[in-house]
Amino acid sequence: MFTGFTEDTIRFFLDLKFHNSADFFHREHIRYLRDVQKPFYNFIEDLSPQMLDIDPQMEIRPYKCLSRIHRDTRFTRDKSPYRDHLWLLFRRAAEPRDKSLFYFFEFGPGRLDWGMGFWGENREAMDLFRKRMQAFPEEIASVIDPFTANRRKLVPGGSVYKRMNVPVNIPERLKRWYLAKEMFIGKDNPPYELAFSGRLISEVGKDYQTLAPLYKMFRGFADETTE
């Protein structure tokens, strides 16, 4: 059962940041398993029934959902071998990460975020979204309007097309969605202290449920592009 992250979680991340070496990590591996991996795994396991309710094909195995602590340093100047934070993804089992639709959660020193979106740009799915919005604007509005009216402080993010023409039949409130280059929705400035409480599960779960209609809509567009 997830009861919150602890100061020991933060302390390990900070120690790893300042002693970022294989020798340190191997020496302190027990701390990593106990203070970092275990609470993340508990978090994933507690949310898993809800994620399967949203999508029965969702990957819920903790070791598949949690990011690796090891960094891929092949294509970056920063050769630090380990991360000072971790994230987890709930997405369909065996689906390639590129362009996938997923729920995410991220935590580390001074870092707390969660939400839902595509991994990078998914031009094909977003173009289908625009076509459906142009043909049936009220159908799209029936999904987006309840989301934008909620008070969960979930906000769209990501880049938009600056030179794309918006059809005249697109309602003003949907134009930002029509122009979206990426589809990304995140929690707006969650209180950091929430990470150290068991209430975090409830708050993240409520937001994931709020995002479920949007997930299912965009899941449909993503599936159409692969059929």
C-alpha positions in Angstrom: 0.0 0.0 0.0 1.3 3.5 -0.9 1.5 5.8 2.1 3.5 8.6 0.5 7.1 9.1 -0.5 9.5 10.0 2.3 12.4 12.2 3.1 14.5 9.1 2.5 13.3 9.1 -1.1 14.4 12.7 -1.6 17.7 12.1 0.3 18.6 9.3 -2.0 17.9 11.3 -5.1 20.0 14.2 -3.8 22.9 11.9 -2.8 22.8 10.3 -6.2 22.8 13.8 -7.9 26.0 14.8 -6.0 27.7 11.3 -6.2 26.5 10.3 -9.6 28.7 7.2 -10.2 28.3 3.5 -10.6 30.4 2.9 -7.5 28.0 5.0 -5.4 24.9 3.5 -6.9 26.0 -0.1 -6.4 27.1 0.7 -2.9 23.7 2.2 -2.0 21.6 -0.1 -4.1 19.6 -1.4 -1.1 18.6 2.2 -0.3 17.4 2.6 -3.9 15.3 -0.5 -3.7 13.8 0.4 -0.3 13.4 4.2 -0.5 12.7 4.8 -4.2 11.7 1.7 -6.1 9.4 0.3 -3.5 7.2 3.4 -3.0 7.0 3.8 -6.8 6.0 0.2 -7.2 3.3 0.6 -4.4 2.0 3.7 -6.1 1.7 1.8 -9.4 0.0 -1.2 -7.8 -2.6 0.9 -5.9 -3.5 2.7 -9.1 -3.6 -0.4 -11.3 -7.3 -1.4 -10.8 -8.4 2.0 -11.8 -6.1 2.1 -14.9 -7.5 -1.3 -16.1 -11.0 0.2 -15.6 -10.0 3.0 -18.0 -8.4 0.7 -20.5 -8.3 -3.1 -20.0 -5.2 -3.3 -22.2 -3.2 -1.0 -20.0 0.3 -2.2 -18.9 0.3 -2.3 -15.1 3.4 -4.4 -14.3 5.5 -2.0 -12.1 8.8 -2.9 -13.7 7.3 -2.1 -17.1 5.7 1.1 -16.0 8.6 2.7 -14.0 11.4 4.5 -15.9 14.9 3.2 -15.5 17.2 5.0 -13.1 20.0 4.6 -15.6 20.2 7.4 -18.2 20.9 6.9 -21.9 24.0 9.1 -22.4 24.7 8.2 -26.0 23.2 11.4 -27.5 23.8 14.0 -24.8 26.7 16.0 -23.4 25.6 15.2 -19.9 27.2 11.8 -19.2 25.8 11.5 -15.7 24.9 7.8 -15.6 21.8 8.1 -13.2 18.7 10.2 -13.0 17.8 12.3 -9.9 14.1 11.7 -10.4 11.8 9.0 -11.9 8.6 8.9 -13.8 6.1 6.2 -14.6 3.9 5.6 -17.6 0.6 3.8 -17.9 0.2 2.9 -21.6 -1.0 -0.1 -23.5 1.1 -3.2 -23.1 3.8 -3.7 -25.8 2.9 -0.4 -27.5 6.0 1.4 -28.8 6.7 4.5 -26.7 7.0 6.9 -29.7 3.6 8.5 -30.4 2.0 6.4 -27.7 -0.9 7.7 -25.6 -0.2 7.4 -21.9 -0.9 8.6 -18.4 2.2 9.8 -16.6 3.5 10.6 -13.1 6.8 12.2 -12.3 8.5 12.8 -8.9 11.9 13.9 -7.6 13.5 16.8 -5.6 11.4 19.9 -6.3 9.5 18.0 -9.1 5.9 16.7 -8.9 3.7 16.3 -12.0 1.1 14.1 -13.6 -1.3 14.0 -16.5 -1.9 12.4 -19.9 -0.9 12.9 -23.5 1.0 11.6 -26.5 4.7 10.9 -26.4 6.0 13.5 -28.7 4.0 14.5 -31.8 1.4 12.2 -33.2 0.6 14.1 -36.4 -1.6 11.3 -37.8 -3.9 11.1 -34.7 -4.1 14.9 -34.3 -5.0 15.3 -38.0 -7.9 12.8 -37.4 -8.9 14.8 -34.4 -9.0 18.0 -36.5 -11.0 16.3 -39.2 -13.5 15.0 -36.7 -13.8 18.4 -35.0 -14.4 20.1 -38.4 -17.1 17.6 -39.3 -18.7 17.2 -35.9 -17.7 20.2 -33.7 -20.4 19.6 -31.1 -19.4 15.9 -30.8 -15.9 17.0 -29.9 -17.2 19.8 -27.7 -19.3 17.2 -25.7 -16.0 15.6 -24.6 -13.9 18.7 -24.1 -16.4 21.0 -22.5 -17.0 18.9 -19.3 -13.2 18.6 -19.0 -12.6 22.4 -19.3 -15.4 23.0 -16.8 -13.8 20.8 -14.1 -12.0 22.4 -11.2 -9.2 19.9 -11.0 -6.6 22.4 -12.4 -5.7 20.2 -15.4 -4.4 22.3 -18.3 -3.5 21.6 -21.9 0.1 22.1 -22.8 2.4 21.5 -25.7 3.1 23.5 -28.9 0.6 24.8 -31.4 0.6 25.5 -35.1 1.0 29.2 -35.6 0.2 29.4 -39.3 -2.6 26.9 -39.5 -6.0 28.2 -40.6 -8.9 27.4 -38.3 -12.2 26.5 -40.2 -14.9 29.1 -39.5 -17.3 26.5 -38.0 -14.8 25.7 -35.1 -16.2 27.3 -31.9 -13.9 29.8 -30.3 -13.4 27.6 -27.2 -12.1 24.8 -29.3 -9.6 26.7 -31.4 -6.7 26.1 -29.0 -7.4 22.3 -29.3 -7.7 22.5 -33.1 -4.3 24.2 -33.4 -2.5 21.7 -31.1 0.7 20.3 -32.5 1.0 18.0 -29.5 -1.6 16.7 -27.1 -0.5 17.1 -23.5 -2.5 17.8 -20.4 -0.8 18.2 -17.0 -1.6 19.1 -13.4 -1.2 22.8 -12.8 1.2 23.4 -9.9 0.3 20.6 -7.5 1.3 21.1 -3.9 4.7 19.4 -3.4 3.9 18.3 0.1 1.1 16.1 -1.3 3.8 13.7 -2.5 4.5 12.7 1.2 0.9 11.7 1.9 -1.2 8.7 1.1 -3.7 11.2 -0.2 -1.6 11.5 -3.4 -3.2 8.3 -4.7 -6.7 9.7 -4.3 -5.8 13.0 -6.0 -3.9 11.5 -8.9 -6.7 8.9 -9.3 -9.4 11.6 -9.5 -7.4 13.4 -12.1 -6.9 10.3 -14.2 -10.6 9.6 -14.1 -11.3 13.2 -15.1 -9.0 12.7 -18.1 -10.6 9.3 -19.0 -13.1 10.6 -21.6 -10.3 12.5 -23.3 -8.0 9.5 -23.2 -10.7 7.3 -24.8 -11.4 9.9 -27.5 -7.7 10.2 -28.4 -7.2 6.5 -28.0 -9.8 6.0 -30.8 -7.9 8.4 -33.1 -4.6 6.7 -32.3 -6.1 3.3 -33.0 -7.5 4.5 -36.4 -4.1 5.5 -37.5 -2.7 1.9 -36.9 -5.6 0.0 -38.5 
